[in-house]
């Protein structure tokens, strides 16, 4: 789980650099900011799930039901992000196949 959070944080830093260094039109910046917000949301859910797992493991969990919900939300959001990434990569590959 910590490895995924680290990967998401690294991707987020990369996007921050692109947004800050970008001098392109608003459409590109808007897309990057939407993508950045989505990655931040997934990262926050992963951190909450990691904290919930730690609380469960140490016996400090206050509400097991809420911990399970946090873990499920993190899992679903990560699966969604991976599917979006896969669709984007497939679209890119299809574009590369297009003859000029």
CORRAHU-V827617 format. One record per residue. RES is the residue in one letter. D_FIRST is the distance of its C-alpha to the first C-alpha in whole Angstrom. Layout:
RES;D_FIRST / RES;D_FIRST
//
This chain:
X;0 / X;4 / X;5 / X;5 / X;6 / X;9 / X;10 / X;11 / X;12 / X;14 / X;16 / X;17 / X;19 / X;20 / X;21 / X;23 / X;25 / X;26 / X;27 / X;29 / X;30 / X;31 / X;35 / X;35 / X;36 / X;35 / X;33 / X;31 / X;30 / X;30 / X;27 / X;25 / X;25 / X;24 / X;21 / X;20 / X;20 / X;18 / X;15 / X;16 / X;16 / X;12 / X;11 / X;12 / X;11 / X;8 / X;9 / X;11 / X;9 / X;7 / X;10 / X;12 / X;10 / X;11 / X;14 / X;14 / X;14 / X;16 / X;19 / X;19 / X;18 / X;21 / X;21 / X;19 / X;20 / X;18 / X;15 / X;15 / X;16 / X;13 / X;11 / X;13 / X;14 / X;10 / X;10 / X;14 / X;13 / X;11 / X;13 / X;16 / X;15 / X;15 / X;18 / X;20 / X;19 / X;20 / X;23 / X;24 / X;24 / X;26 / X;28 / X;29 / X;29 / X;32 / X;34 / X;34 / X;36 / X;38 / X;42 / X;43
//
